[in-house]
Amino acid sequence: MATSSDQQNNAMQGKDAVKRVALVGNPNVGKSVLFNALTGAYVTVSNYPGTSVEVSRGNAIIQGESWQVIDTPGMYSIHTITEEERVAREILLNETPDVVLHVLDARNLERMLAMTIQLIEADLPVILVVNIMDEAERMGLSINLELLQQRLGIPVIAAATARKRGLDEIRNAVAAYRRGSANSFSYSRLLEQDIAQVTQHMSGSYIMSPKSLALLLLQQDEEVTALFKEWDRDGYAALAEKVRQITFERRESFHLDLSLERKDIVRKLIKDVVVAPEKRVVTLGERISTLAVRPLTGVPLLLIVLYFGLYKFVGEFGAGTVVDLLEKQLFEARFNPWITTVIRHLIPWEIIQELFVGEYGIITLGVRYAVGIILPIVATFFIFFSFLEDTGYFPRLALMVDRLFKFIGLSGRAVIPMVLGFGCDTMATMVTRTLETTRERIIATLLLALAIPCSAQLGVIIGLLAQAQGALLVWGGCMLLLFIFVGILAAKVMPGEAPMFYMELPPMRLPQLGNVLTKTYTRMQWYFMEILPLFILASVLLWLGKVTGFFEKMINAMTPVMASIGLPRETAVAFIFGFFRRDYGAAGLYDLQSKGLMNARQLTVAAVTLTLFIPCVAQFLVMKNERGWKTASAIGIFVSLFAYASGYLLNQLLLLTGILA
């Protein structure tokens, strides 16, 4: 947080030659869009040291110079509350960026400028990016940014990054930035006296200004207090006593007074800067936004989105048309026979031949599944997901389902990892770290492991069950009911209060093709690099299992279990595949169905059981990293037993009622 002058000099001397620009701001103000525009798709995502919060880093060439661009987690204030805010502040202060781009929403200028004041007050190298200007103009707002720049004393740039507007101006401002003297902002006489009494007990140089540090101490920021205790041991006692005295005297009103004074400063700043029309223009995006958050209209809208996006585009087109083209016409009809002939000609030993082109061969099974079945389904899902994301629909979905999610111990914010789970449960499990409480993270992890199928698994299942009348409806109904049942059960069993929910709403707009393609490409690159090695590894292990006879023993051991839920012996193969990856198992079901080994009832029971089945290896390892061995193992055992019990009950119910006979 703060360092002595010697420490600061050493840090600066050790800093590499590449300059750094950090993007900060509230969630959903366009930081990620700006990040992608500056860096392209070539980014590194890693956990910030000592935390479980991911930070994106990328490289950019700006006016001929190399820059590292850091996309920080969303933050509302320098005074941190959440882990994401703490990480964002750590990046600002410990990595000493050369430029800080504060991105805010032009439609909410008054509310978001309070953080700009704090950044300036901290003596950080700030450039203000007033983003989403196109929507503000569409609403009839007139913003005099030149006047705002004069009053702040820092560069201010108008932008609409989703429309590629203002990007050149941002690059030029970053390259030309020279630290100057930003304008200072004064508080009331009483608060300034409090600040002065605290700062007089500070010695040495700090990365942040003494005034900003004094305010954090008076707000009882635990991290800042701990750092002062460590770095200024001799003078800390007097500093702590003065802070304790002031906070005690103003214990009933300090936080409120500070907030009100900052709001008053902002009101003076934006006077004559923002001019609203007498009659505010309601845009088409705002009308759609209103429809999306009201349950009466939002639920039908969600069903329409799911029908055309998941069922028609991912299920029918991706899992049907494209998979048929690649898997049947390319691999089965042409590529597999050709490569089998080549391998058998090059390798004389049959046992080695089967490693590459046998029943579980790396090429004929692993690569065929990955490229012929999984790739088109994942690609269509990520296109659909990126399209929806770029419209700004997901925050509205979160707002709409917040009340429902409260019943299962979650807030509307949890809709983000849940929706991401339909792309990849492994990735979604990592995203649960953004949820507010440990209780919420565990419940979300459990539901992801149990009832949320990944894109490839979902696409294959939709493609398979759509061919049997009523099967898809039975599967979907089971998944929804079991999701709610387990969620309510977990919320009852796990102690804790329901989390608070607050989320910024970005504008609803038509998605930009470039943004959709960039997001899809980035996700596809990450996903495919993850699944292809796992599919190859799974093929090798299955080959070893076949050679040693272990695979056959596993199938024999699972045969009674499969029979008890009404499934043929061969279905055990799909469940073994599913342990390596859920989508691998779904592809196994695709093979079984294409061979005519299951009727509609068996296919539905298998789809429900496999969807609920134990998380794949990758997801389990992420669960272990995020929640620990004990919790991950407990979830794995519960999910496996629950999947079997659900499959058994569903099979009995279908037999009893004659549905899907």
Number of C-alpha atoms within 10 A of each C-alpha: 18 20 20 14 13 11 13 17 12 10 15 12 10 9 12 9 9 12 17 20 22 24 25 30 26 22 20 19 25 21 27 19 19 22 24 20 18 21 19 16 18 11 16 12 12 12 12 16 9 7 12 19 21 21 18 17 19 19 21 22 13 17 12 8 10 14 22 18 24 28 25 28 25 20 22 17 20 19 23 18 12 15 18 24 23 21 25 26 21 15 21 27 18 14 14 21 21 19 23 22 23 24 26 27 29 25 22 13 17 16 14 21 22 20 22 22 19 18 22 23 19 19 20 21 22 27 25 21 26 24 27 25 23 20 21 20 15 15 18 18 18 17 22 13 17 14 16 19 19 14 17 19 17 20 20 23 19 22 26 22 25 22 16 15 16 19 19 13 15 24 16 13 18 21 16 10 16 11 13 10 11 19 14 12 14 10 15 10 9 9 16 14 12 17 22 14 16 24 18 11 17 18 11 11 15 17 19 19 16 24 17 20 26 23 21 18 23 25 18 15 16 12 15 18 20 11 14 20 16 11 13 16 10 10 14 17 13 13 23 17 12 17 24 16 13 16 19 12 11 13 13 10 11 17 14 10 15 16 12 12 17 20 17 13 16 21 16 12 19 19 12 13 19 18 13 15 11 7 8 11 15 11 14 12 17 16 11 16 22 13 17 24 20 16 15 10 13 20 17 13 17 14 11 13 15 15 14 14 20 23 20 17 21 32 28 22 19 27 31 21 15 19 24 17 14 19 22 16 13 15 23 16 12 12 17 18 13 12 16 18 11 12 16 16 10 10 11 10 9 12 12 15 17 22 21 24 23 18 15 22 22 23 24 23 24 25 20 24 25 25 17 25 30 28 24 25 29 30 22 24 27 26 22 20 21 21 22 18 17 22 17 20 21 20 21 23 23 22 22 19 21 20 14 13 20 19 16 23 26 30 24 24 25 24 22 18 24 23 19 21 23 24 26 26 28 24 17 24 27 20 23 26 24 20 24 20 17 13 20 26 22 24 24 27 28 26 23 28 28 27 26 24 25 25 27 32 31 27 32 29 27 24 24 25 21 16 11 16 11 15 23 20 14 19 22 13 12 15 19 12 12 18 20 17 13 18 22 18 15 20 21 13 9 13 10 13 13 18 17 13 17 12 14 13 17 22 21 22 17 12 17 14 11 13 20 20 15 17 22 23 17 15 20 17 12 11 18 17 11 12 20 18 14 19 23 20 15 23 26 19 16 23 24 15 16 16 14 11 11 14 18 15 13 14 18 15 12 18 18 15 16 22 14 14 21 20 23 18 16 18 24 25 20 22 25 21 22 25 21 23 24 32 33 29 29 31 27 24 30 18 14 18 15 11 9 8 16 18 13 20 24 22 26 27 25 29 26 23 25 29 27 28 28 27 29 22 16 19 26 22 16 18 25 15 13 20 18 12 14 10 15 24 15 11 22 21 14 15 21 17 14 19 20 20 14 18 27 19 13 22 20 16 12 17 14 10 9 10 13 17 11
